[in-house]
Amino acid sequence: MKYKKASWEKVDAQNVDPKVKQQVFTTDNIMVVRYVYDPGLHFPEHSHPQEQTTIVEKGRLIYSIDGEDVELNAGEILTIKPNIKHGTVTPPDVTSVAISIFTPVTETVVIEK
């Protein structure tokens, strides 16, 4: 196959938390996940064996990365190395949308709390 095409409008959404929906698109080498975060999210600290690059499309995310708070606004990009503990918070009045790219590919993002 020379390419793979999809649309977020047609990719099934799954809840990974009551306040987070995810849509997953994979290739042989990367996993692309679109997240929609409801206002007031407090996603617990966790780690995973994949490297993660997140691009905020809309809203604002506040990551706690190994004890340090890092704020991301629309248009900003963050990379988190594999196995680094991190959690995510959204402001109480903001819906946020982000694209995260994970490598290496697994069937799902393997979360270790």
TAPEMO-V983536 format. One record per residue. N is the residue number from 0. RES is the residue in one small letter. D_CENTER is the distance of its C-alpha to the mean C-alpha in Angstrom with 2 decimals. Layout:
N/RES/D_CENTER ; N/RES/D_CENTER
//
This chain:
0/m/26.84 ; 1/k/26.56 ; 2/y/23.40 ; 3/k/20.97 ; 4/k/20.23 ; 5/a/18.23 ; 6/s/17.45 ; 7/w/14.57 ; 8/e/17.65 ; 9/k/18.68 ; 10/v/15.62 ; 11/d/15.71 ; 12/a/13.22 ; 13/q/12.83 ; 14/n/12.46 ; 15/v/10.63 ; 16/d/12.18 ; 17/p/14.89 ; 18/k/12.83 ; 19/v/9.49 ; 20/k/9.81 ; 21/q/7.95 ; 22/q/9.82 ; 23/v/10.12 ; 24/f/12.38 ; 25/t/13.91 ; 26/t/16.79 ; 27/d/18.97 ; 28/n/17.12 ; 29/i/13.41 ; 30/m/10.63 ; 31/v/8.75 ; 32/v/6.21 ; 33/r/6.64 ; 34/y/5.56 ; 35/v/8.78 ; 36/y/9.35 ; 37/d/13.10 ; 38/p/15.24 ; 39/g/15.96 ; 40/l/12.90 ; 41/h/13.43 ; 42/f/10.84 ; 43/p/12.99 ; 44/e/13.06 ; 45/h/12.25 ; 46/s/12.14 ; 47/h/11.81 ; 48/p/14.06 ; 49/q/11.75 ; 50/e/11.23 ; 51/q/7.78 ; 52/t/8.09 ; 53/t/6.07 ; 54/i/8.47 ; 55/v/9.14 ; 56/e/11.37 ; 57/k/12.84 ; 58/g/13.45 ; 59/r/12.56 ; 60/l/10.18 ; 61/i/12.01 ; 62/y/10.74 ; 63/s/13.46 ; 64/i/13.67 ; 65/d/16.71 ; 66/g/18.49 ; 67/e/17.85 ; 68/d/16.22 ; 69/v/14.44 ; 70/e/14.13 ; 71/l/12.22 ; 72/n/13.89 ; 73/a/13.76 ; 74/g/14.37 ; 75/e/13.22 ; 76/i/11.35 ; 77/l/10.44 ; 78/t/10.76 ; 79/i/10.77 ; 80/k/13.47 ; 81/p/13.67 ; 82/n/14.82 ; 83/i/14.25 ; 84/k/13.82 ; 85/h/11.23 ; 86/g/10.44 ; 87/t/9.21 ; 88/v/11.86 ; 89/t/12.53 ; 90/p/16.17 ; 91/p/18.48 ; 92/d/19.32 ; 93/v/16.23 ; 94/t/13.93 ; 95/s/10.82 ; 96/v/8.95 ; 97/a/6.28 ; 98/i/5.99 ; 99/s/4.37 ; 100/i/7.60 ; 101/f/8.75 ; 102/t/12.47 ; 103/p/14.71 ; 104/v/14.18 ; 105/t/14.47 ; 106/e/14.89 ; 107/t/11.74 ; 108/v/9.32 ; 109/v/12.17 ; 110/i/11.65 ; 111/e/14.71 ; 112/k/15.56
//
